[in-house]
Amino acid sequence: MALQLTVPNMACSACSDTITKAIQAIDPAATVQADTKTKLVNIETQAAEATIKQAITDAGYTVA
């Protein structure tokens, strides 16, 4: 399943690394591409969208 989420408070590469690790903690096979300029996170995962959103929120970021 492909997801595209907006994370407005993702500001730097450390942020994108944190988000990537949070998602891959749930689905180690997930592919994550985070763009700090557009604030978009593209995810290819088998996990549920709600689970992915919760992982990003738990990591300290907002999903718009």
All heavy atoms as TSV, in Angstrom:
chain	resi	resn	atom	element	x	y	z
A	1	MET	N	N	0.841	-1.166	0.000
A	1	MET	CA	C	0.000	0.000	0.000
A	1	MET	C	C	0.894	1.239	0.000
A	1	MET	O	O	1.834	1.329	0.768
A	1	MET	CB	C	-0.885	-0.028	1.246
A	1	MET	CG	C	-1.639	1.255	1.488
A	1	MET	SD	S	-2.810	1.204	2.871
A	1	MET	CE	C	-1.838	0.586	4.208
A	2	ALA	N	N	0.582	2.161	-0.870
A	2	ALA	CA	C	1.341	3.407	-0.938
A	2	ALA	C	C	0.584	4.491	-0.179
A	2	ALA	O	O	-0.622	4.648	-0.353
A	2	ALA	CB	C	1.540	3.821	-2.373
A	3	LEU	N	N	1.318	5.203	0.648
A	3	LEU	CA	C	0.744	6.315	1.405
A	3	LEU	C	C	1.543	7.563	1.122
A	3	LEU	O	O	2.751	7.492	0.926
A	3	LEU	CB	C	0.803	6.043	2.914
A	3	LEU	CG	C	0.098	4.823	3.461
A	3	LEU	CD1	C	0.432	4.661	4.939
A	3	LEU	CD2	C	-1.397	4.977	3.277
A	4	GLN	N	N	0.879	8.708	1.111
A	4	GLN	CA	C	1.574	9.985	1.037
A	4	GLN	C	C	1.000	10.855	2.148
A	4	GLN	O	O	-0.187	11.172	2.141
A	4	GLN	CB	C	1.383	10.663	-0.313
A	4	GLN	CG	C	2.219	11.948	-0.420
A	4	GLN	CD	C	2.094	12.594	-1.783
A	4	GLN	OE1	O	1.022	13.030	-2.175
A	4	GLN	NE2	N	3.199	12.629	-2.505
A	5	LEU	N	N	1.850	11.161	3.119
A	5	LEU	CA	C	1.418	11.929	4.283
A	5	LEU	C	C	2.157	13.249	4.334
A	5	LEU	O	O	3.326	13.329	3.953
A	5	LEU	CB	C	1.693	11.135	5.557
A	5	LEU	CG	C	1.059	9.742	5.643
A	5	LEU	CD1	C	1.530	9.032	6.900
A	5	LEU	CD2	C	-0.450	9.838	5.619
A	6	THR	N	N	1.486	14.268	4.823
A	6	THR	CA	C	2.110	15.568	5.035
A	6	THR	C	C	2.476	15.688	6.508
A	6	THR	O	O	1.635	15.485	7.376
A	6	THR	CB	C	1.142	16.701	4.647
A	6	THR	OG1	O	0.783	16.539	3.277
A	6	THR	CG2	C	1.802	18.068	4.839
A	7	VAL	N	N	3.744	16.002	6.757
A	7	VAL	CA	C	4.244	16.170	8.130
A	7	VAL	C	C	4.818	17.587	8.227
A	7	VAL	O	O	5.988	17.818	7.931
A	7	VAL	CB	C	5.311	15.109	8.464
A	7	VAL	CG1	C	5.786	15.266	9.909
A	7	VAL	CG2	C	4.769	13.702	8.223
A	8	PRO	N	N	3.959	18.559	8.616
A	8	PRO	CA	C	4.355	19.979	8.573
A	8	PRO	C	C	5.554	20.333	9.440
A	8	PRO	O	O	6.280	21.272	9.130
A	8	PRO	CB	C	3.111	20.717	9.059
A	8	PRO	CG	C	2.018	19.738	9.109
A	8	PRO	CD	C	2.594	18.374	9.059
A	9	ASN	N	N	5.763	19.612	10.538
A	9	ASN	CA	C	6.878	19.981	11.416
A	9	ASN	C	C	8.135	19.135	11.190
A	9	ASN	O	O	9.019	19.105	12.025
A	9	ASN	CB	C	6.448	19.954	12.885
A	9	ASN	CG	C	5.960	18.606	13.358
A	9	ASN	OD1	O	5.621	17.739	12.563
A	9	ASN	ND2	N	5.891	18.425	14.659
A	10	MET	N	N	8.230	18.500	10.030
A	10	MET	CA	C	9.452	17.797	9.646
A	10	MET	C	C	10.384	18.843	9.016
A	10	MET	O	O	10.114	19.369	7.943
A	10	MET	CB	C	9.126	16.699	8.630
A	10	MET	CG	C	10.345	15.982	8.102
A	10	MET	SD	S	9.933	14.628	6.983
A	10	MET	CE	C	9.108	15.485	5.632
A	11	ALA	N	N	11.470	19.179	9.723
A	11	ALA	CA	C	12.277	20.322	9.298
A	11	ALA	C	C	13.661	19.982	8.769
A	11	ALA	O	O	14.255	20.784	8.063
A	11	ALA	CB	C	12.406	21.296	10.462
A	12	CYS	N	N	14.192	18.819	9.106
A	12	CYS	CA	C	15.584	18.546	8.747
A	12	CYS	C	C	15.783	17.058	8.482
A	12	CYS	O	O	14.863	16.266	8.662
A	12	CYS	CB	C	16.506	19.011	9.863
A	12	CYS	SG	S	16.212	18.137	11.415
A	13	SER	N	N	17.003	16.711	8.093
A	13	SER	CA	C	17.275	15.303	7.781
A	13	SER	C	C	17.174	14.427	9.028
A	13	SER	O	O	16.791	13.260	8.940
A	13	SER	CB	C	18.648	15.155	7.130
A	13	SER	OG	O	19.663	15.568	8.007
A	14	ALA	N	N	17.486	14.981	10.195
A	14	ALA	CA	C	17.330	14.205	11.434
A	14	ALA	C	C	15.859	13.870	11.668
A	14	ALA	O	O	15.531	12.778	12.132
A	14	ALA	CB	C	17.902	14.971	12.613
A	15	CYS	N	N	14.986	14.814	11.327
A	15	CYS	CA	C	13.544	14.572	11.454
A	15	CYS	C	C	13.125	13.429	10.528
A	15	CYS	O	O	12.407	12.514	10.935
A	15	CYS	CB	C	12.751	15.814	11.100
A	15	CYS	SG	S	13.055	17.236	12.146
A	16	SER	N	N	13.569	13.483	9.295
A	16	SER	CA	C	13.178	12.441	8.349
A	16	SER	C	C	13.752	11.088	8.764
A	16	SER	O	O	13.100	10.059	8.596
A	16	SER	CB	C	13.584	12.806	6.921
A	16	SER	OG	O	14.976	12.920	6.812
A	17	ASP	N	N	14.957	11.082	9.336
A	17	ASP	CA	C	15.529	9.831	9.834
A	17	ASP	C	C	14.693	9.260	10.974
A	17	ASP	O	O	14.439	8.052	11.037
A	17	ASP	CB	C	16.959	10.051	10.316
A	17	ASP	CG	C	17.937	10.266	9.177
A	17	ASP	OD1	O	17.583	10.003	8.006
A	17	ASP	OD2	O	19.067	10.695	9.465
A	18	THR	N	N	14.261	10.137	11.885
A	18	THR	CA	C	13.445	9.703	13.018
A	18	THR	C	C	12.124	9.120	12.535
A	18	THR	O	O	11.680	8.075	13.010
A	18	THR	CB	C	13.183	10.885	13.974
A	18	THR	OG1	O	14.442	11.359	14.460
A	18	THR	CG2	C	12.309	10.477	15.142
A	19	ILE	N	N	11.509	9.794	11.577
A	19	ILE	CA	C	10.231	9.322	11.034
A	19	ILE	C	C	10.423	7.988	10.320
A	19	ILE	O	O	9.639	7.051	10.487
A	19	ILE	CB	C	9.632	10.389	10.094
A	19	ILE	CG1	C	9.190	11.593	10.928
A	19	ILE	CG2	C	8.488	9.827	9.260
A	19	ILE	CD1	C	8.846	12.821	10.116
A	20	THR	N	N	11.484	7.873	9.548
A	20	THR	CA	C	11.762	6.625	8.839
A	20	THR	C	C	11.941	5.476	9.825
A	20	THR	O	O	11.371	4.391	9.647
A	20	THR	CB	C	13.027	6.772	7.964
A	20	THR	OG1	O	12.788	7.798	7.004
A	20	THR	CG2	C	13.376	5.480	7.267
A	21	LYS	N	N	12.707	5.709	10.884
A	21	LYS	CA	C	12.936	4.658	11.881
A	21	LYS	C	C	11.650	4.279	12.594
A	21	LYS	O	O	11.426	3.100	12.894
A	21	LYS	CB	C	13.996	5.119	12.884
A	21	LYS	CG	C	15.388	5.142	12.290
A	21	LYS	CD	C	16.408	5.677	13.284
A	21	LYS	CE	C	17.778	5.789	12.622
A	21	LYS	NZ	N	18.769	6.437	13.508
A	22	ALA	N	N	10.799	5.259	12.891
A	22	ALA	CA	C	9.526	4.976	13.563
A	22	ALA	C	C	8.635	4.096	12.689
A	22	ALA	O	O	7.997	3.168	13.181
A	22	ALA	CB	C	8.818	6.287	13.901
A	23	ILE	N	N	8.617	4.385	11.397
A	23	ILE	CA	C	7.798	3.585	10.478
A	23	ILE	C	C	8.389	2.191	10.323
A	23	ILE	O	O	7.678	1.183	10.366
A	23	ILE	CB	C	7.686	4.293	9.120
A	23	ILE	CG1	C	6.886	5.590	9.278
A	23	ILE	CG2	C	7.059	3.376	8.073
A	23	ILE	CD1	C	6.954	6.516	8.087
A	24	GLN	N	N	9.702	2.115	10.172
A	24	GLN	CA	C	10.329	0.812	9.963
A	24	GLN	C	C	10.361	-0.031	11.236
A	24	GLN	O	O	10.566	-1.237	11.158
A	24	GLN	CB	C	11.730	0.995	9.375
A	24	GLN	CG	C	11.627	1.501	7.932
A	24	GLN	CD	C	12.961	1.701	7.242
A	24	GLN	OE1	O	13.977	1.921	7.899
A	24	GLN	NE2	N	12.952	1.641	5.928
A	25	ALA	N	N	10.119	0.575	12.397
A	25	ALA	CA	C	9.973	-0.202	13.628
A	25	ALA	C	C	8.687	-1.027	13.574
A	25	ALA	O	O	8.598	-2.094	14.164
A	25	ALA	CB	C	9.968	0.715	14.836
A	26	ILE	N	N	7.700	-0.518	12.842
A	26	ILE	CA	C	6.424	-1.222	12.685
A	26	ILE	C	C	6.484	-2.182	11.509
A	26	ILE	O	O	6.039	-3.310	11.596
A	26	ILE	CB	C	5.286	-0.201	12.479
A	26	ILE	CG1	C	5.110	0.603	13.752
A	26	ILE	CG2	C	3.996	-0.898	12.079
A	26	ILE	CD1	C	4.201	1.783	13.584
A	27	ASP	N	N	7.041	-1.716	10.405
A	27	ASP	CA	C	7.147	-2.528	9.188
A	27	ASP	C	C	8.584	-2.418	8.657
A	27	ASP	O	O	8.903	-1.497	7.914
A	27	ASP	CB	C	6.153	-2.029	8.138
A	27	ASP	CG	C	6.220	-2.841	6.852
A	27	ASP	OD1	O	7.005	-3.810	6.781
A	27	ASP	OD2	O	5.483	-2.488	5.912
A	28	PRO	N	N	9.439	-3.362	9.060
A	28	PRO	CA	C	10.850	-3.285	8.644
A	28	PRO	C	C	11.049	-3.286	7.133
A	28	PRO	O	O	12.083	-2.816	6.643
A	28	PRO	CB	C	11.469	-4.543	9.272
A	28	PRO	CG	C	10.555	-4.895	10.392
A	28	PRO	CD	C	9.182	-4.470	9.958
A	29	ALA	N	N	10.078	-3.789	6.390
A	29	ALA	CA	C	10.196	-3.836	4.935
A	29	ALA	C	C	9.673	-2.567	4.269
A	29	ALA	O	O	9.725	-2.443	3.043
A	29	ALA	CB	C	9.444	-5.047	4.393
A	30	ALA	N	N	9.186	-1.627	5.036
A	30	ALA	CA	C	8.604	-0.398	4.473
A	30	ALA	C	C	9.671	0.426	3.754
A	30	ALA	O	O	10.820	0.507	4.191
A	30	ALA	CB	C	7.965	0.432	5.578
A	31	THR	N	N	9.249	1.031	2.662
A	31	THR	CA	C	10.091	1.978	1.946
A	31	THR	C	C	9.598	3.373	2.280
A	31	THR	O	O	8.411	3.664	2.129
A	31	THR	CB	C	9.999	1.744	0.424
A	31	THR	OG1	O	10.396	0.412	0.148
A	31	THR	CG2	C	10.902	2.716	-0.322
A	32	VAL	N	N	10.507	4.226	2.755
A	32	VAL	CA	C	10.122	5.570	3.207
A	32	VAL	C	C	10.978	6.595	2.485
A	32	VAL	O	O	12.197	6.494	2.465
A	32	VAL	CB	C	10.311	5.721	4.731
A	32	VAL	CG1	C	9.879	7.113	5.186
A	32	VAL	CG2	C	9.554	4.638	5.477
A	33	GLN	N	N	10.313	7.573	1.882
A	33	GLN	CA	C	11.013	8.700	1.264
A	33	GLN	C	C	10.418	9.972	1.850
A	33	GLN	O	O	9.236	10.253	1.637
A	33	GLN	CB	C	10.843	8.683	-0.253
A	33	GLN	CG	C	11.531	7.498	-0.914
A	33	GLN	CD	C	11.319	7.482	-2.411
A	33	GLN	OE1	O	10.282	7.893	-2.906
A	33	GLN	NE2	N	12.319	6.984	-3.121
A	34	ALA	N	N	11.225	10.696	2.601
A	34	ALA	CA	C	10.758	11.919	3.254
A	34	ALA	C	C	11.464	13.117	2.635
A	34	ALA	O	O	12.683	13.137	2.516
A	34	ALA	CB	C	11.032	11.848	4.749
A	35	ASP	N	N	10.666	14.101	2.233
A	35	ASP	CA	C	11.205	15.330	1.632
A	35	ASP	C	C	10.939	16.485	2.580
A	35	ASP	O	O	9.791	16.890	2.775
A	35	ASP	CB	C	10.535	15.573	0.278
A	35	ASP	CG	C	11.165	16.760	-0.460
A	35	ASP	OD1	O	11.731	17.666	0.202
A	35	ASP	OD2	O	11.081	16.768	-1.695
A	36	THR	N	N	12.000	17.015	3.177
A	36	THR	CA	C	11.828	18.088	4.163
A	36	THR	C	C	11.379	19.401	3.521
A	36	THR	O	O	10.800	20.246	4.192
A	36	THR	CB	C	13.135	18.328	4.944
A	36	THR	OG1	O	14.183	18.615	4.027
A	36	THR	CG2	C	13.510	17.106	5.771
A	37	LYS	N	N	11.621	19.567	2.239
A	37	LYS	CA	C	11.208	20.808	1.562
A	37	LYS	C	C	9.705	20.841	1.322
A	37	LYS	O	O	9.057	21.865	1.531
A	37	LYS	CB	C	11.963	20.971	0.245
A	37	LYS	CG	C	13.443	21.245	0.451
A	37	LYS	CD	C	14.161	21.418	-0.855
A	37	LYS	CE	C	15.657	21.620	-0.612
A	37	LYS	NZ	N	16.434	21.628	-1.839
A	38	THR	N	N	9.153	19.726	0.868
A	38	THR	CA	C	7.712	19.675	0.595
A	38	THR	C	C	6.913	19.202	1.799
A	38	THR	O	O	5.689	19.267	1.786
A	38	THR	CB	C	7.419	18.736	-0.583
A	38	THR	OG1	O	7.843	17.416	-0.238
A	38	THR	CG2	C	8.123	19.200	-1.843
A	39	LYS	N	N	7.612	18.681	2.820
A	39	LYS	CA	C	6.985	18.135	4.027
A	39	LYS	C	C	6.178	16.872	3.731
A	39	LYS	O	O	5.306	16.492	4.503
A	39	LYS	CB	C	6.072	19.161	4.717
A	39	LYS	CG	C	6.710	20.524	4.918
A	39	LYS	CD	C	7.871	20.492	5.857
A	39	LYS	CE	C	8.398	21.896	6.134
A	39	LYS	NZ	N	9.658	21.885	6.866
A	40	LEU	N	N	6.482	16.215	2.620
A	40	LEU	CA	C	5.757	15.001	2.242
A	40	LEU	C	C	6.577	13.767	2.577
A	40	LEU	O	O	7.792	13.739	2.387
A	40	LEU	CB	C	5.446	15.011	0.753
A	40	LEU	CG	C	4.445	16.068	0.279
A	40	LEU	CD1	C	4.322	16.027	-1.239
A	40	LEU	CD2	C	3.095	15.843	0.920
A	41	VAL	N	N	5.874	12.747	3.065
A	41	VAL	CA	C	6.492	11.460	3.330
A	41	VAL	C	C	5.762	10.427	2.478
A	41	VAL	O	O	4.553	10.241	2.623
A	41	VAL	CB	C	6.414	11.077	4.822
A	41	VAL	CG1	C	7.083	9.726	5.055
A	41	VAL	CG2	C	7.044	12.159	5.686
A	42	ASN	N	N	6.487	9.793	1.562
A	42	ASN	CA	C	5.929	8.744	0.730
A	42	ASN	C	C	6.349	7.405	1.324
A	42	ASN	O	O	7.532	7.173	1.573
A	42	ASN	CB	C	6.435	8.862	-0.707
A	42	ASN	CG	C	5.899	10.101	-1.381
A	42	ASN	OD1	O	4.696	10.280	-1.498
A	42	ASN	ND2	N	6.790	10.975	-1.809
A	43	ILE	N	N	5.365	6.552	1.537
A	43	ILE	CA	C	5.608	5.296	2.241
A	43	ILE	C	C	4.999	4.150	1.441
A	43	ILE	O	O	3.848	4.231	1.003
A	43	ILE	CB	C	4.951	5.326	3.639
A	43	ILE	CG1	C	5.398	6.572	4.411
A	43	ILE	CG2	C	5.270	4.044	4.405
A	43	ILE	CD1	C	4.437	6.986	5.498
A	44	GLU	N	N	5.768	3.099	1.260
A	44	GLU	CA	C	5.248	1.857	0.692
A	44	GLU	C	C	5.306	0.836	1.813
A	44	GLU	O	O	6.391	0.493	2.289
A	44	GLU	CB	C	6.104	1.407	-0.503
A	44	GLU	CG	C	5.595	0.171	-1.198
A	44	GLU	CD	C	4.238	0.354	-1.855
A	44	GLU	OE1	O	3.989	1.421	-2.438
A	44	GLU	OE2	O	3.415	-0.586	-1.765
A	45	THR	N	N	4.147	0.396	2.275
A	45	THR	CA	C	4.104	-0.472	3.454
A	45	THR	C	C	2.917	-1.419	3.393
A	45	THR	O	O	1.951	-1.180	2.665
A	45	THR	CB	C	4.011	0.389	4.735
A	45	THR	OG1	O	4.015	-0.471	5.873
A	45	THR	CG2	C	2.762	1.244	4.749
A	46	GLN	N	N	3.003	-2.460	4.199
A	46	GLN	CA	C	1.873	-3.380	4.366
A	46	GLN	C	C	1.099	-3.054	5.645
A	46	GLN	O	O	0.046	-3.631	5.900
A	46	GLN	CB	C	2.380	-4.825	4.422
A	46	GLN	CG	C	3.062	-5.279	3.136
A	46	GLN	CD	C	2.159	-5.146	1.920
A	46	GLN	OE1	O	0.999	-5.581	1.932
A	46	GLN	NE2	N	2.666	-4.530	0.861
A	47	ALA	N	N	1.619	-2.120	6.447
A	47	ALA	CA	C	0.955	-1.734	7.694
A	47	ALA	C	C	-0.237	-0.830	7.393
A	47	ALA	O	O	-0.289	-0.165	6.354
A	47	ALA	CB	C	1.942	-1.017	8.607
A	48	ALA	N	N	-1.180	-0.791	8.316
A	48	ALA	CA	C	-2.369	0.055	8.170
A	48	ALA	C	C	-1.995	1.530	8.268
A	48	ALA	O	O	-1.073	1.894	8.998
A	48	ALA	CB	C	-3.383	-0.294	9.241
A	49	GLU	N	N	-2.743	2.362	7.512
A	49	GLU	CA	C	-2.467	3.797	7.506
A	49	GLU	C	C	-2.552	4.382	8.917
A	49	GLU	O	O	-1.711	5.188	9.311
A	49	GLU	CB	C	-3.450	4.506	6.575
A	49	GLU	CG	C	-3.209	6.016	6.497
A	49	GLU	CD	C	-4.097	6.698	5.456
A	49	GLU	OE1	O	-4.765	6.003	4.676
A	49	GLU	OE2	O	-4.101	7.940	5.439
A	50	ALA	N	N	-3.553	3.967	9.689
A	50	ALA	CA	C	-3.712	4.499	11.042
A	50	ALA	C	C	-2.513	4.144	11.915
A	50	ALA	O	O	-2.081	4.957	12.745
A	50	ALA	CB	C	-5.001	3.958	11.666
A	51	THR	N	N	-1.966	2.962	11.718
A	51	THR	CA	C	-0.800	2.534	12.494
A	51	THR	C	C	0.416	3.374	12.138
A	51	THR	O	O	1.186	3.786	13.016
A	51	THR	CB	C	-0.512	1.048	12.221
A	51	THR	OG1	O	-1.682	0.287	12.518
A	51	THR	CG2	C	0.655	0.543	13.072
A	52	ILE	N	N	0.589	3.670	10.858
A	52	ILE	CA	C	1.715	4.491	10.406
A	52	ILE	C	C	1.574	5.913	10.958
A	52	ILE	O	O	2.535	6.494	11.474
A	52	ILE	CB	C	1.785	4.512	8.868
A	52	ILE	CG1	C	2.078	3.107	8.321
A	52	ILE	CG2	C	2.815	5.535	8.386
A	52	ILE	CD1	C	3.424	2.552	8.715
A	53	LYS	N	N	0.369	6.464	10.872
A	53	LYS	CA	C	0.145	7.814	11.389
A	53	LYS	C	C	0.429	7.874	12.883
A	53	LYS	O	O	1.028	8.839	13.373
A	53	LYS	CB	C	-1.298	8.260	11.112
A	53	LYS	CG	C	-1.555	8.603	9.660
A	53	LYS	CD	C	-2.991	9.067	9.473
A	53	LYS	CE	C	-3.253	9.530	8.057
A	53	LYS	NZ	N	-4.654	9.949	7.869
A	54	GLN	N	N	0.026	6.838	13.614
A	54	GLN	CA	C	0.262	6.822	15.057
A	54	GLN	C	C	1.760	6.748	15.359
A	54	GLN	O	O	2.252	7.398	16.284
A	54	GLN	CB	C	-0.474	5.634	15.705
A	54	GLN	CG	C	-0.407	5.642	17.216
A	54	GLN	CD	C	-1.082	6.878	17.825
A	54	GLN	OE1	O	-2.228	7.187	17.502
A	54	GLN	NE2	N	-0.368	7.590	18.684
A	55	ALA	N	N	2.502	5.984	14.576
A	55	ALA	CA	C	3.948	5.869	14.789
A	55	ALA	C	C	4.631	7.218	14.584
A	55	ALA	O	O	5.530	7.594	15.354
A	55	ALA	CB	C	4.533	4.827	13.839
A	56	ILE	N	N	4.198	7.956	13.565
A	56	ILE	CA	C	4.777	9.278	13.307
A	56	ILE	C	C	4.420	10.233	14.436
A	56	ILE	O	O	5.268	10.985	14.931
A	56	ILE	CB	C	4.294	9.816	11.939
A	56	ILE	CG1	C	4.844	8.934	10.812
A	56	ILE	CG2	C	4.711	11.277	11.748
A	56	ILE	CD1	C	4.259	9.232	9.442
A	57	THR	N	N	3.180	10.173	14.890
A	57	THR	CA	C	2.744	11.015	16.007
A	57	THR	C	C	3.517	10.674	17.276
A	57	THR	O	O	3.973	11.565	18.003
A	57	THR	CB	C	1.231	10.848	16.238
A	57	THR	OG1	O	0.543	11.212	15.030
A	57	THR	CG2	C	0.740	11.727	17.378
A	58	ASP	N	N	3.680	9.388	17.548
A	58	ASP	CA	C	4.418	8.952	18.740
A	58	ASP	C	C	5.881	9.398	18.684
A	58	ASP	O	O	6.515	9.574	19.729
A	58	ASP	CB	C	4.350	7.428	18.890
A	58	ASP	CG	C	2.955	6.953	19.290
A	58	ASP	OD1	O	2.122	7.787	19.694
A	58	ASP	OD2	O	2.717	5.737	19.186
A	59	ALA	N	N	6.408	9.580	17.476
A	59	ALA	CA	C	7.795	10.039	17.323
A	59	ALA	C	C	7.915	11.552	17.548
A	59	ALA	O	O	9.015	12.098	17.522
A	59	ALA	CB	C	8.314	9.663	15.940
A	60	GLY	N	N	6.767	12.223	17.730
A	60	GLY	CA	C	6.788	13.645	18.044
A	60	GLY	C	C	6.447	14.560	16.881
A	60	GLY	O	O	6.676	15.778	16.959
A	61	TYR	N	N	5.867	14.000	15.829
A	61	TYR	CA	C	5.544	14.813	14.657
A	61	TYR	C	C	4.037	14.827	14.416
A	61	TYR	O	O	3.312	13.953	14.854
A	61	TYR	CB	C	6.281	14.274	13.424
A	61	TYR	CG	C	7.774	14.392	13.604
A	61	TYR	CD1	C	8.506	13.336	14.131
A	61	TYR	CD2	C	8.431	15.583	13.326
A	61	TYR	CE1	C	9.869	13.459	14.357
A	61	TYR	CE2	C	9.787	15.713	13.547
A	61	TYR	CZ	C	10.504	14.644	14.057
A	61	TYR	OH	O	11.848	14.782	14.284
A	62	THR	N	N	3.604	15.831	13.698
A	62	THR	CA	C	2.194	16.009	13.384
A	62	THR	C	C	1.928	15.517	11.969
A	62	THR	O	O	2.682	15.842	11.056
A	62	THR	CB	C	1.809	17.495	13.472
A	62	THR	OG1	O	2.133	17.958	14.773
A	62	THR	CG2	C	0.336	17.709	13.191
A	63	VAL	N	N	0.870	14.747	11.790
A	63	VAL	CA	C	0.449	14.328	10.464
A	63	VAL	C	C	-0.763	15.163	10.089
A	63	VAL	O	O	-1.776	15.140	10.781
A	63	VAL	CB	C	0.088	12.834	10.422
A	63	VAL	CG1	C	-0.386	12.437	9.032
A	63	VAL	CG2	C	1.280	11.982	10.860
A	64	ALA	N	N	-0.649	15.913	9.013
A	64	ALA	CA	C	-1.753	16.791	8.595
A	64	ALA	C	C	-2.751	16.029	7.750
A	64	ALA	O	O	-2.456	15.034	7.157
A	64	ALA	CB	C	-1.210	17.981	7.820
